[in-house]
Amino acid sequence: MFSLKPPKPTFRSYLLPPPQTDDKINSEPKIKKLEPVLLPGEIVVNEVNFVRKCIATDTSQYDLWGKLICSNFKISFITDDPMPLQKFHYRNLLLGEHDVPLTCIEQIVTVNDHKRKQKVLGPNQKLKFNPTELIIYCKDFRIVRFRFDESGPESAKKQTKLMEFPQEMEEEEEEEEVMELVVAVARKLHSLKLTRIGTEKSRGQVLPGGEFVLLTRVT
């Protein structure tokens, strides 16, 4: 009688797999260096790495990781992670997606979860504890939160200086420096106002606080 069992395979391959190169064996993920986009005359005062920006209030699922810098014009968060919850129809030509101008800051609050301390930073005030969270209340009703859980203790002084700098600048000097930056860039971008370049249309807008913003609508 014929057997119902399938026959055993008798084919044998003598081909060797392709050799692995040293590049594949020693390949490591390359860490992209995050660099800020600065305007003419803008300088970086301080920066902190491994900062977490809080996106949602009830979960940390959508939080972004990156670098937080403070310049003489803005507080900027630099990240490679895309924004998961928002799609913008306008792109600001002077400010990035995560930038907050110093003139737009209404109040800065520092928090320490371990010591259960919270302090509002005012002019010429110094922090006496290492912060774990930074909350920025903006004049355009935005609330921006940053966490320093993974920054490490060596970054405590940098965090403190970064938070104190916007409050140390006197209001008149701050407005003069910011206006010089805005005027210099606005002159270069003046030709873009109400003109079409490729698939983009640019226009200017003056906010209620007197801040001039140059916008680009992506069509």
Z-matrix of the N, CA and C atoms (Angstrom, degrees):
N
C 1 1.459
C 2 1.534 1 109.74
N 3 1.308 2 113.58 1 150.97
C 4 1.459 3 118.50 2 -179.66
C 5 1.522 4 110.24 3 -78.70
N 6 1.311 5 114.96 4 141.53
C 7 1.463 6 119.93 5 178.70
C 8 1.526 7 109.51 6 -82.29
N 9 1.346 8 116.14 7 138.50
C 10 1.464 9 121.53 8 179.19
C 11 1.518 10 112.54 9 -86.85
N 12 1.315 11 118.44 10 -5.98
C 13 1.452 12 120.87 11 179.91
C 14 1.524 13 110.03 12 -74.31
N 15 1.328 14 117.81 13 138.45
C 16 1.472 15 119.38 14 178.32
C 17 1.519 16 110.30 15 -67.60
N 18 1.294 17 116.66 16 144.48
C 19 1.475 18 118.82 17 179.98
C 20 1.517 19 111.39 18 -67.18
N 21 1.303 20 114.84 19 147.95
C 22 1.458 21 119.89 20 178.41
C 23 1.525 22 109.83 21 -72.48
N 24 1.322 23 117.12 22 141.27
C 25 1.474 24 118.87 23 179.09
C 26 1.525 25 110.77 24 -66.71
N 27 1.299 26 114.77 25 134.34
C 28 1.464 27 120.48 26 -178.83
C 29 1.522 28 112.42 27 -109.47
N 30 1.351 29 116.52 28 -5.78
C 31 1.461 30 119.47 29 -179.03
C 32 1.528 31 109.55 30 -77.50
N 33 1.304 32 116.70 31 132.89
C 34 1.456 33 122.54 32 179.13
C 35 1.527 34 108.80 33 -127.68
N 36 1.332 35 115.24 34 128.11
C 37 1.457 36 120.47 35 -178.32
C 38 1.519 37 109.43 36 -95.04
N 39 1.315 38 115.17 37 134.55
C 40 1.464 39 121.22 38 178.38
C 41 1.528 40 111.43 39 -108.72
N 42 1.335 41 116.75 40 15.28
C 43 1.458 42 120.31 41 179.39
C 44 1.517 43 109.32 42 -84.79
N 45 1.308 44 116.21 43 131.99
C 46 1.458 45 121.20 44 178.74
C 47 1.528 46 110.24 45 -84.70
N 48 1.318 47 117.88 46 147.22
C 49 1.470 48 119.71 47 176.18
C 50 1.521 49 110.10 48 -65.91
N 51 1.310 50 117.64 49 153.73
C 52 1.477 51 119.92 50 -179.39
C 53 1.521 52 110.49 51 -60.40
N 54 1.319 53 116.53 52 136.54
C 55 1.479 54 119.18 53 -178.58
C 56 1.522 55 111.03 54 -65.28
N 57 1.326 56 115.43 55 143.88
C 58 1.456 57 120.98 56 178.02
C 59 1.527 58 109.66 57 -84.21
N 60 1.297 59 114.59 58 130.70
C 61 1.464 60 119.29 59 179.36
C 62 1.523 61 109.87 60 -81.25
N 63 1.313 62 114.48 61 164.14
C 64 1.466 63 119.45 62 179.39
C 65 1.520 64 111.83 63 -64.76
N 66 1.349 65 115.62 64 -28.01
C 67 1.462 66 118.37 65 -179.59
C 68 1.519 67 111.35 66 -66.00
N 69 1.348 68 115.82 67 -37.38
C 70 1.455 69 119.00 68 -179.87
C 71 1.517 70 111.26 69 -75.20
N 72 1.342 71 116.31 70 -35.91
C 73 1.459 72 119.28 71 -177.92
C 74 1.519 73 110.68 72 -71.04
N 75 1.321 74 115.89 73 -43.66
C 76 1.456 75 120.46 74 -175.58
C 77 1.526 76 113.43 75 -96.07
N 78 1.339 77 114.82 76 13.41
C 79 1.459 78 116.75 77 -177.96
C 80 1.517 79 110.61 78 -69.94
N 81 1.317 80 116.01 79 131.36
C 82 1.456 81 122.73 80 177.37
C 83 1.523 82 108.26 81 -126.82
N 84 1.316 83 116.59 82 147.25
C 85 1.464 84 118.02 83 179.06
C 86 1.526 85 111.31 84 -62.15
N 87 1.319 86 115.14 85 127.39
C 88 1.455 87 120.16 86 -179.43
C 89 1.531 88 109.75 87 -80.52
N 90 1.306 89 116.01 88 129.05
C 91 1.450 90 121.72 89 179.54
C 92 1.524 91 108.31 90 -89.39
N 93 1.309 92 115.29 91 117.06
C 94 1.455 93 119.99 92 -179.35
C 95 1.521 94 109.88 93 -74.75
N 96 1.318 95 115.54 94 131.42
C 97 1.453 96 120.25 95 179.89
C 98 1.522 97 109.06 96 -78.35
N 99 1.319 98 115.11 97 124.60
C 100 1.452 99 120.73 98 -178.52
C 101 1.520 100 109.37 99 -86.69
N 102 1.315 101 115.94 100 120.93
C 103 1.455 102 121.31 101 -179.04
C 104 1.524 103 109.47 102 -119.91
N 105 1.325 104 117.56 103 138.90
C 106 1.467 105 119.94 104 179.01
C 107 1.521 106 111.81 105 -75.50
N 108 1.313 107 115.57 106 153.82
C 109 1.460 108 122.14 107 173.86
C 110 1.522 109 107.18 108 -97.43
N 111 1.330 110 115.95 109 111.04
C 112 1.459 111 121.45 110 -173.83
C 113 1.520 112 111.22 111 -105.55
N 114 1.321 113 115.37 112 148.59
C 115 1.456 114 122.05 113 175.76
C 116 1.525 115 109.75 114 -86.29
N 117 1.326 116 118.34 115 164.56
C 118 1.469 117 120.20 116 176.56
C 119 1.523 118 111.31 117 -58.38
N 120 1.327 119 116.48 118 125.15
C 121 1.452 120 121.55 119 -179.01
C 122 1.511 121 114.84 120 87.74
N 123 1.323 122 118.25 121 -2.97
C 124 1.470 123 121.54 122 -179.49
C 125 1.525 124 109.90 123 -87.97
N 126 1.324 125 116.94 124 136.55
C 127 1.462 126 122.14 125 179.70
C 128 1.521 127 109.26 126 -128.14
N 129 1.333 128 115.95 127 148.74
C 130 1.461 129 122.23 128 179.06
C 131 1.520 130 108.93 129 -85.72
N 132 1.326 131 116.89 130 126.96
C 133 1.457 132 122.15 131 179.29
C 134 1.520 133 110.87 132 -88.32
N 135 1.335 134 117.34 133 -44.39
C 136 1.456 135 121.29 134 -179.55
C 137 1.511 136 109.38 135 -158.94
N 138 1.331 137 116.35 136 162.87
C 139 1.461 138 121.17 137 179.73
C 140 1.519 139 109.96 138 -151.57
N 141 1.333 140 115.81 139 152.45
C 142 1.462 141 123.10 140 179.49
C 143 1.520 142 107.98 141 -134.82
N 144 1.337 143 116.85 142 130.85
C 145 1.458 144 122.18 143 178.60
C 146 1.526 145 111.06 144 -92.74
N 147 1.345 146 115.02 145 166.78
C 148 1.471 147 123.32 146 176.78
C 149 1.529 148 111.32 147 56.02
N 150 1.323 149 115.22 148 49.31
C 151 1.460 150 121.88 149 177.89
C 152 1.528 151 108.42 150 -102.35
N 153 1.312 152 115.75 151 142.89
C 154 1.468 153 121.32 152 -179.79
C 155 1.526 154 109.28 153 -110.55
N 156 1.320 155 115.85 154 123.95
C 157 1.461 156 120.73 155 176.24
C 158 1.515 157 109.27 156 -94.98
N 159 1.315 158 116.49 157 125.67
C 160 1.465 159 121.88 158 -177.95
C 161 1.527 160 108.90 159 -83.33
N 162 1.323 161 115.89 160 124.70
C 163 1.458 162 121.54 161 -179.69
C 164 1.525 163 111.30 162 -97.92
N 165 1.327 164 116.72 163 -50.18
C 166 1.465 165 121.51 164 179.55
C 167 1.525 166 109.64 165 -103.69
N 168 1.325 167 116.28 166 151.51
C 169 1.464 168 121.01 167 -177.99
C 170 1.518 169 112.92 168 -84.01
N 171 1.326 170 117.69 169 -24.14
C 172 1.457 171 120.60 170 -173.80
C 173 1.519 172 113.92 171 -105.52
N 174 1.324 173 118.30 172 -4.34
C 175 1.458 174 120.68 173 -178.74
C 176 1.520 175 109.21 174 -153.79
N 177 1.334 176 115.24 175 155.19
C 178 1.468 177 120.82 176 176.56
C 179 1.523 178 111.79 177 -102.62
N 180 1.327 179 116.89 178 13.37
C 181 1.460 180 121.19 179 -175.89
C 182 1.522 181 111.68 180 -64.81
N 183 1.315 182 117.49 181 -35.32
C 184 1.462 183 121.38 182 -174.90
C 185 1.526 184 112.88 183 -100.42
N 186 1.326 185 117.93 184 10.71
C 187 1.462 186 120.32 185 -178.69
C 188 1.526 187 111.02 186 -64.70
N 189 1.320 188 115.47 187 151.28
C 190 1.462 189 122.48 188 -179.55
C 191 1.520 190 109.79 189 -111.43
N 192 1.350 191 115.51 190 146.03
C 193 1.461 192 121.80 191 178.62
C 194 1.518 193 108.75 192 -110.91
N 195 1.335 194 115.56 193 141.82
C 196 1.457 195 118.53 194 179.04
C 197 1.512 196 112.32 195 178.51
N 198 1.325 197 114.95 196 -153.75
C 199 1.470 198 123.03 197 -177.91
C 200 1.524 199 109.11 198 -115.27
N 201 1.332 200 115.48 199 138.97
C 202 1.460 201 121.84 200 177.82
C 203 1.522 202 108.74 201 -110.66
N 204 1.323 203 116.78 202 125.36
C 205 1.462 204 121.06 203 179.99
C 206 1.524 205 109.65 204 -123.74
N 207 1.306 206 114.98 205 157.58
C 208 1.464 207 121.95 206 173.80
C 209 1.521 208 107.63 207 -128.83
N 210 1.313 209 116.84 208 125.36
C 211 1.459 210 122.27 209 177.86
C 212 1.524 211 108.93 210 -115.05
N 213 1.321 212 115.87 211 -176.35
C 214 1.459 213 119.63 212 176.72
C 215 1.518 214 112.27 213 -80.52
N 216 1.344 215 116.85 214 9.66
C 217 1.461 216 121.84 215 179.31
C 218 1.522 217 113.23 216 -128.60
N 219 1.333 218 117.32 217 -33.49
C 220 1.460 219 119.13 218 -172.67
C 221 1.516 220 110.99 219 -157.03
N 222 1.335 221 114.56 220 166.60
C 223 1.461 222 123.59 221 164.61
C 224 1.517 223 106.77 222 -103.48
N 225 1.317 224 116.75 223 125.18
C 226 1.459 225 121.10 224 -172.38
C 227 1.519 226 110.22 225 -127.75
N 228 1.331 227 115.60 226 136.65
C 229 1.461 228 122.72 227 175.17
C 230 1.518 229 107.79 228 -109.79
N 231 1.336 230 116.51 229 123.27
C 232 1.460 231 122.18 230 -175.52
C 233 1.520 232 108.62 231 -110.71
N 234 1.321 233 116.91 232 125.80
C 235 1.453 234 121.55 233 -178.31
C 236 1.514 235 109.72 234 -149.75
N 237 1.338 236 115.55 235 157.55
C 238 1.458 237 122.01 236 173.50
C 239 1.518 238 111.51 237 -96.70
N 240 1.328 239 117.24 238 -11.29
C 241 1.459 240 121.26 239 -177.61
C 242 1.525 241 110.01 240 -75.30
N 243 1.337 242 117.55 241 135.42
C 244 1.467 243 119.31 242 177.29
C 245 1.520 244 111.22 243 -77.42
N 246 1.313 245 115.71 244 156.52
C 247 1.458 246 120.95 245 176.29
C 248 1.527 247 108.97 246 -74.14
N 249 1.355 248 119.17 247 120.39
C 250 1.460 249 120.34 248 -174.00
C 251 1.516 250 114.28 249 -82.79
N 252 1.322 251 118.78 250 -20.98
C 253 1.459 252 120.38 251 -169.43
C 254 1.519 253 114.07 252 -110.46
N 255 1.322 254 118.89 253 -7.97
C 256 1.454 255 119.76 254 -173.12
C 257 1.521 256 110.38 255 -131.38
N 258 1.324 257 114.36 256 146.72
C 259 1.453 258 121.93 257 172.78
C 260 1.527 259 107.12 258 -128.66
N 261 1.325 260 115.56 259 116.90
C 262 1.448 261 120.44 260 -174.37
C 263 1.526 262 109.78 261 -93.51
N 264 1.343 263 115.85 262 139.13
C 265 1.455 264 121.69 263 175.95
C 266 1.525 265 111.35 264 -96.49
N 267 1.331 266 116.91 265 -13.56
C 268 1.455 267 121.19 266 179.39
C 269 1.522 268 109.71 267 -121.85
N 270 1.312 269 115.72 268 143.60
C 271 1.457 270 121.56 269 178.17
C 272 1.520 271 108.49 270 -123.17
N 273 1.313 272 115.83 271 124.10
C 274 1.458 273 121.51 272 -179.68
C 275 1.523 274 109.31 273 -78.38
N 276 1.324 275 116.54 274 130.84
C 277 1.459 276 120.64 275 -177.63
C 278 1.518 277 112.79 276 -82.84
N 279 1.328 278 118.32 277 -14.99
C 280 1.455 279 121.56 278 179.97
C 281 1.519 280 112.43 279 -104.34
N 282 1.320 281 117.83 280 -28.22
C 283 1.462 282 122.23 281 -175.76
C 284 1.515 283 110.19 282 -123.61
N 285 1.333 284 115.54 283 146.49
C 286 1.446 285 120.86 284 176.57
C 287 1.521 286 111.56 285 -82.44
N 288 1.312 287 114.72 286 178.72
C 289 1.461 288 120.76 287 -177.09
C 290 1.523 289 112.19 288 -64.45
N 291 1.347 290 116.61 289 -29.65
C 292 1.463 291 121.14 290 -176.55
C 293 1.531 292 111.71 291 -115.08
N 294 1.324 293 117.60 292 27.45
C 295 1.464 294 121.46 293 -178.92
C 296 1.528 295 110.92 294 -98.42
N 297 1.325 296 115.52 295 143.20
C 298 1.467 297 122.26 296 175.13
C 299 1.528 298 107.62 297 -128.55
N 300 1.333 299 119.43 298 112.60
C 301 1.469 300 119.95 299 177.46
C 302 1.524 301 110.83 300 -63.59
N 303 1.321 302 116.31 301 147.84
C 304 1.464 303 119.86 302 179.84
C 305 1.521 304 111.49 303 -63.25
N 306 1.337 305 117.45 304 -31.08
C 307 1.464 306 120.14 305 178.88
C 308 1.518 307 112.09 306 -72.51
N 309 1.335 308 117.37 307 -13.75
C 310 1.465 309 121.37 308 -179.63
C 311 1.528 310 111.98 309 -93.09
N 312 1.334 311 117.71 310 -5.37
C 313 1.466 312 120.91 311 -177.28
C 314 1.523 313 109.59 312 -82.56
N 315 1.318 314 115.95 313 124.15
C 316 1.459 315 121.99 314 177.23
C 317 1.520 316 111.52 315 -93.09
N 318 1.346 317 116.46 316 -40.96
C 319 1.465 318 120.26 317 -176.60
C 320 1.523 319 109.50 318 -157.82
N 321 1.336 320 115.91 319 143.87
C 322 1.459 321 122.59 320 176.58
C 323 1.523 322 108.38 321 -119.53
N 324 1.332 323 115.64 322 125.67
C 325 1.464 324 121.97 323 -179.40
C 326 1.520 325 108.39 324 -119.55
N 327 1.330 326 116.50 325 130.05
C 328 1.463 327 122.12 326 176.74
C 329 1.521 328 109.35 327 -108.91
N 330 1.334 329 115.21 328 143.97
C 331 1.466 330 121.28 329 -175.28
C 332 1.517 331 108.82 330 -131.81
N 333 1.331 332 116.33 331 141.32
C 334 1.460 333 123.28 332 170.87
C 335 1.520 334 107.51 333 -123.41
N 336 1.343 335 116.33 334 110.72
C 337 1.461 336 120.90 335 -176.24
C 338 1.518 337 112.37 336 -67.83
N 339 1.338 338 117.08 337 -36.22
C 340 1.462 339 120.29 338 -175.04
C 341 1.532 340 111.25 339 -70.04
N 342 1.320 341 116.78 340 -42.51
C 343 1.466 342 120.56 341 -179.36
C 344 1.530 343 112.46 342 -92.64
N 345 1.334 344 115.78 343 -2.57
C 346 1.462 345 121.19 344 -179.49
C 347 1.530 346 111.26 345 55.50
N 348 1.326 347 113.65 346 46.55
C 349 1.457 348 119.57 347 179.62
C 350 1.519 349 109.50 348 -113.05
N 351 1.316 350 114.72 349 148.35
C 352 1.457 351 122.13 350 177.53
C 353 1.520 352 108.58 351 -145.31
N 354 1.328 353 115.89 352 133.23
C 355 1.460 354 119.42 353 -175.59
C 356 1.520 355 110.13 354 -141.92
N 357 1.320 356 114.36 355 137.06
C 358 1.459 357 121.11 356 173.78
C 359 1.523 358 108.11 357 -91.02
N 360 1.325 359 116.03 358 121.42
C 361 1.462 360 120.45 359 -178.83
C 362 1.523 361 110.25 360 -80.29
N 363 1.315 362 116.12 361 122.45
C 364 1.452 363 121.48 362 175.62
C 365 1.515 364 110.66 363 -111.00
N 366 1.323 365 117.67 364 -179.32
C 367 1.471 366 120.59 365 179.01
C 368 1.525 367 111.79 366 -60.46
N 369 1.344 368 115.24 367 134.22
C 370 1.475 369 122.89 368 176.25
C 371 1.526 370 113.14 369 61.57
N 372 1.339 371 117.50 370 25.12
C 373 1.458 372 121.17 371 175.77
C 374 1.523 373 109.77 372 -100.95
N 375 1.334 374 116.29 373 147.03
C 376 1.452 375 122.51 374 -178.81
C 377 1.527 376 109.73 375 -116.71
N 378 1.326 377 115.05 376 146.86
C 379 1.464 378 120.34 377 176.67
C 380 1.520 379 110.08 378 -83.10
N 381 1.330 380 115.76 379 138.57
C 382 1.458 381 121.50 380 178.51
C 383 1.522 382 111.99 381 -111.46
N 384 1.324 383 117.72 382 10.48
C 385 1.463 384 121.21 383 176.89
C 386 1.526 385 108.59 384 -145.25
N 387 1.326 386 114.72 385 158.65
C 388 1.458 387 120.33 386 179.20
C 389 1.528 388 109.09 387 -81.61
N 390 1.308 389 118.53 388 119.76
C 391 1.466 390 120.41 389 -175.95
C 392 1.523 391 111.92 390 -78.25
N 393 1.310 392 115.77 391 148.21
C 394 1.460 393 122.42 392 172.15
C 395 1.524 394 111.85 393 -107.73
N 396 1.306 395 116.78 394 -13.74
C 397 1.468 396 120.89 395 -178.82
C 398 1.523 397 109.84 396 -149.22
N 399 1.315 398 114.78 397 145.08
C 400 1.461 399 122.47 398 177.70
C 401 1.525 400 108.26 399 -125.04
N 402 1.323 401 116.40 400 127.05
C 403 1.463 402 122.01 401 179.22
C 404 1.525 403 107.94 402 -119.21
N 405 1.330 404 116.07 403 124.46
C 406 1.460 405 122.19 404 -179.51
C 407 1.529 406 108.58 405 -112.64
N 408 1.314 407 116.24 406 120.03
C 409 1.464 408 122.16 407 174.82
C 410 1.525 409 108.04 408 -98.04
N 411 1.324 410 115.88 409 121.40
C 412 1.460 411 121.34 410 -174.07
C 413 1.526 412 111.07 411 -100.59
N 414 1.322 413 115.33 412 157.87
C 415 1.461 414 121.26 413 179.00
C 416 1.523 415 112.08 414 -71.58
N 417 1.333 416 117.89 415 -17.89
C 418 1.458 417 120.97 416 176.67
C 419 1.525 418 111.60 417 -95.13
N 420 1.348 419 116.44 418 22.10
C 421 1.464 420 125.16 419 173.26
C 422 1.526 421 113.51 420 73.29
N 423 1.297 422 118.19 421 12.31
C 424 1.466 423 120.03 422 172.96
C 425 1.525 424 110.05 423 -82.13
N 426 1.318 425 116.19 424 148.58
C 427 1.462 426 123.10 425 172.52
C 428 1.526 427 107.02 426 -124.42
N 429 1.326 428 116.76 427 114.93
C 430 1.466 429 122.46 428 -175.61
C 431 1.523 430 108.35 429 -111.47
N 432 1.340 431 115.74 430 128.76
C 433 1.465 432 120.92 431 -177.40
C 434 1.524 433 109.78 432 -120.95
N 435 1.343 434 115.40 433 136.44
C 436 1.459 435 122.26 434 176.80
C 437 1.525 436 108.70 435 -128.48
N 438 1.336 437 115.28 436 141.91
C 439 1.461 438 121.75 437 178.02
C 440 1.524 439 109.23 438 -115.40
N 441 1.358 440 115.61 439 144.48
C 442 1.465 441 122.13 440 -178.61
C 443 1.529 442 110.87 441 -117.74
N 444 1.333 443 117.41 442 35.50
C 445 1.464 444 120.91 443 -176.35
C 446 1.521 445 112.34 444 -63.55
N 447 1.332 446 117.46 445 -37.14
C 448 1.460 447 121.56 446 -174.54
C 449 1.521 448 112.78 447 -103.75
N 450 1.311 449 118.24 448 6.43
C 451 1.468 450 120.12 449 -177.27
C 452 1.515 451 112.36 450 -72.04
N 453 1.330 452 117.64 451 -30.06
C 454 1.458 453 121.03 452 -179.82
C 455 1.511 454 111.95 453 90.45
N 456 1.339 455 116.74 454 157.89
C 457 1.474 456 120.08 455 -178.07
C 458 1.516 457 113.42 456 -65.99
N 459 1.348 458 117.57 457 -24.82
C 460 1.462 459 118.93 458 -178.33
C 461 1.526 460 111.91 459 -69.46
N 462 1.323 461 116.83 460 -16.53
C 463 1.464 462 120.20 461 179.96
C 464 1.519 463 112.88 462 -94.26
N 465 1.331 464 117.36 463 3.50
C 466 1.471 465 120.02 464 -176.65
C 467 1.523 466 111.52 465 -61.85
N 468 1.345 467 116.63 466 -43.60
C 469 1.462 468 119.47 467 -179.29
C 470 1.527 469 111.01 468 -66.39
N 471 1.326 470 116.50 469 -38.35
C 472 1.458 471 119.42 470 178.13
C 473 1.522 472 110.76 471 -63.70
N 474 1.334 473 115.78 472 -41.66
C 475 1.458 474 119.64 473 179.27
C 476 1.520 475 110.50 474 -61.40
N 477 1.339 476 115.40 475 -43.19
C 478 1.460 477 119.61 476 -178.38
C 479 1.525 478 110.90 477 -63.20
N 480 1.334 479 117.08 478 -46.48
C 481 1.462 480 120.37 479 179.65
C 482 1.522 481 111.04 480 -64.73
N 483 1.334 482 116.17 481 -37.84
C 484 1.456 483 119.88 482 -179.62
C 485 1.522 484 110.85 483 -63.00
N 486 1.336 485 116.46 484 -38.59
C 487 1.463 486 119.91 485 -178.04
C 488 1.520 487 112.08 486 -77.87
N 489 1.338 488 116.58 487 -31.55
C 490 1.462 489 119.18 488 -176.42
C 491 1.521 490 112.63 489 -78.94
N 492 1.334 491 117.59 490 -24.74
C 493 1.463 492 119.65 491 -173.55
C 494 1.525 493 113.37 492 -61.53
N 495 1.366 494 119.88 493 -46.86
C 496 1.470 495 117.79 494 -179.24
C 497 1.519 496 112.98 495 -59.52
N 498 1.340 497 117.83 496 -28.82
C 499 1.454 498 120.24 497 -179.54
C 500 1.527 499 111.92 498 -83.64
N 501 1.329 500 117.41 499 -21.01
C 502 1.460 501 120.10 500 -179.11
C 503 1.522 502 112.34 501 -76.64
N 504 1.313 503 116.70 502 -25.28
C 505 1.461 504 120.04 503 -178.76
C 506 1.523 505 109.71 504 -72.05
N 507 1.308 506 116.20 505 127.70
C 508 1.453 507 119.78 506 176.39
C 509 1.518 508 109.53 507 -69.21
N 510 1.313 509 115.48 508 148.27
C 511 1.456 510 120.53 509 -172.42
C 512 1.517 511 112.14 510 -60.92
N 513 1.337 512 118.09 511 -42.55
C 514 1.456 513 120.11 512 -177.90
C 515 1.517 514 111.11 513 -67.36
N 516 1.361 515 116.97 514 -45.01
C 517 1.456 516 120.03 515 179.79
C 518 1.517 517 110.10 516 -64.24
N 519 1.331 518 116.38 517 -38.59
C 520 1.460 519 120.33 518 -179.13
C 521 1.517 520 110.59 519 -63.06
N 522 1.332 521 117.02 520 -45.64
C 523 1.452 522 120.08 521 -178.68
C 524 1.524 523 110.79 522 -64.94
N 525 1.338 524 117.65 523 -38.44
C 526 1.460 525 120.41 524 -179.97
C 527 1.522 526 110.87 525 -64.35
N 528 1.350 527 117.06 526 -45.83
C 529 1.458 528 119.90 527 -179.07
C 530 1.520 529 110.82 528 -65.25
N 531 1.329 530 116.63 529 -42.24
C 532 1.456 531 119.66 530 -179.02
C 533 1.523 532 110.58 531 -66.22
N 534 1.326 533 117.11 532 -41.83
C 535 1.453 534 119.87 533 -179.74
C 536 1.521 535 111.22 534 -64.21
N 537 1.336 536 117.60 535 -37.19
C 538 1.459 537 120.31 536 177.02
C 539 1.524 538 110.65 537 -62.22
N 540 1.343 539 116.52 538 -41.71
C 541 1.457 540 119.90 539 178.75
C 542 1.520 541 111.07 540 -65.79
N 543 1.328 542 116.16 541 -45.21
C 544 1.460 543 120.07 542 -177.52
C 545 1.517 544 111.06 543 -65.19
N 546 1.331 545 117.00 544 -42.65
C 547 1.461 546 120.46 545 -179.72
C 548 1.521 547 110.78 546 -63.96
N 549 1.342 548 116.96 547 -42.03
C 550 1.467 549 120.14 548 -179.43
C 551 1.517 550 111.34 549 -62.32
N 552 1.330 551 116.12 550 -42.80
C 553 1.464 552 119.16 551 -179.30
C 554 1.518 553 110.71 552 -75.88
N 555 1.326 554 117.48 553 -37.40
C 556 1.460 555 120.48 554 -178.93
C 557 1.522 556 111.52 555 -62.97
N 558 1.332 557 116.75 556 -33.44
C 559 1.465 558 119.47 557 177.95
C 560 1.521 559 110.96 558 -65.32
N 561 1.341 560 115.32 559 -40.47
C 562 1.462 561 118.84 560 -180.00
C 563 1.523 562 111.56 561 -69.59
N 564 1.339 563 116.24 562 -31.65
C 565 1.459 564 120.18 563 -176.95
C 566 1.525 565 112.45 564 -97.64
N 567 1.331 566 117.06 565 7.58
C 568 1.464 567 119.93 566 -176.17
C 569 1.523 568 111.30 567 -62.86
N 570 1.316 569 116.50 568 -33.14
C 571 1.460 570 119.62 569 -178.78
C 572 1.521 571 112.31 570 -69.51
N 573 1.353 572 116.77 571 -16.85
C 574 1.460 573 119.76 572 -179.78
C 575 1.524 574 112.35 573 -83.12
N 576 1.323 575 117.52 574 -15.30
C 577 1.460 576 120.84 575 -174.37
C 578 1.528 577 110.65 576 -67.46
N 579 1.327 578 114.93 577 126.20
C 580 1.459 579 122.98 578 178.54
C 581 1.524 580 112.29 579 55.72
N 582 1.325 581 118.03 580 32.17
C 583 1.456 582 122.44 581 175.33
C 584 1.507 583 108.56 582 -126.32
N 585 1.308 584 115.78 583 155.52
C 586 1.456 585 120.86 584 -179.96
C 587 1.518 586 108.85 585 -101.67
N 588 1.326 587 115.64 586 129.44
C 589 1.461 588 121.86 587 177.53
C 590 1.519 589 106.78 588 -127.16
N 591 1.319 590 117.19 589 108.67
C 592 1.459 591 119.98 590 -178.04
C 593 1.521 592 109.88 591 66.05
N 594 1.339 593 116.19 592 -116.93
C 595 1.458 594 122.01 593 -179.53
C 596 1.514 595 111.46 594 -110.10
N 597 1.346 596 118.79 595 17.03
C 598 1.453 597 121.42 596 -176.37
C 599 1.524 598 110.19 597 -120.75
N 600 1.331 599 115.57 598 144.04
C 601 1.458 600 121.73 599 175.56
C 602 1.519 601 108.17 600 -121.33
N 603 1.331 602 116.94 601 130.72
C 604 1.457 603 121.68 602 -176.01
C 605 1.518 604 110.29 603 -110.45
N 606 1.324 605 115.91 604 147.32
C 607 1.447 606 120.96 605 175.26
C 608 1.516 607 108.73 606 -154.85
N 609 1.320 608 117.55 607 156.51
C 610 1.450 609 121.93 608 179.86
C 611 1.512 610 111.22 609 -99.53
N 612 1.323 611 115.45 610 157.89
C 613 1.453 612 121.43 611 179.89
C 614 1.519 613 108.65 612 -148.80
N 615 1.323 614 117.23 613 137.03
C 616 1.457 615 122.89 614 176.99
C 617 1.516 616 108.13 615 -106.03
N 618 1.332 617 117.29 616 120.37
C 619 1.451 618 122.31 617 -178.99
C 620 1.527 619 110.21 618 -77.79
N 621 1.362 620 117.06 619 164.56
C 622 1.474 621 119.72 620 -178.61
C 623 1.524 622 113.76 621 -56.69
N 624 1.331 623 118.03 622 -32.38
C 625 1.454 624 120.45 623 -179.36
C 626 1.517 625 114.30 624 -78.59
N 627 1.347 626 117.15 625 2.50
C 628 1.455 627 120.55 626 179.73
C 629 1.515 628 113.02 627 93.58
N 630 1.336 629 118.10 628 2.25
C 631 1.467 630 121.15 629 -178.50
C 632 1.522 631 109.47 630 -80.17
N 633 1.333 632 116.87 631 130.88
C 634 1.453 633 121.78 632 177.85
C 635 1.517 634 109.31 633 -92.89
N 636 1.322 635 116.46 634 127.68
C 637 1.454 636 121.84 635 -178.38
C 638 1.511 637 108.10 636 -125.26
N 639 1.317 638 116.51 637 131.25
C 640 1.452 639 122.21 638 176.75
C 641 1.511 640 107.80 639 -101.44
N 642 1.332 641 116.88 640 118.55
C 643 1.453 642 121.91 641 -173.34
C 644 1.513 643 110.09 642 -110.18
N 645 1.330 644 115.09 643 154.24
C 646 1.453 645 122.40 644 175.01
C 647 1.510 646 108.38 645 -128.08
N 648 1.294 647 117.32 646 122.61
C 649 1.457 648 121.00 647 178.41
C 650 1.513 649 109.31 648 -94.20
N 651 1.329 650 116.10 649 124.70
C 652 1.457 651 121.46 650 -179.36
C 653 1.508 652 108.19 651 -88.48
N 654 1.336 653 117.16 652 118.17
C 655 1.459 654 121.54 653 -178.03
C 656 1.503 655 110.95 654 -100.48
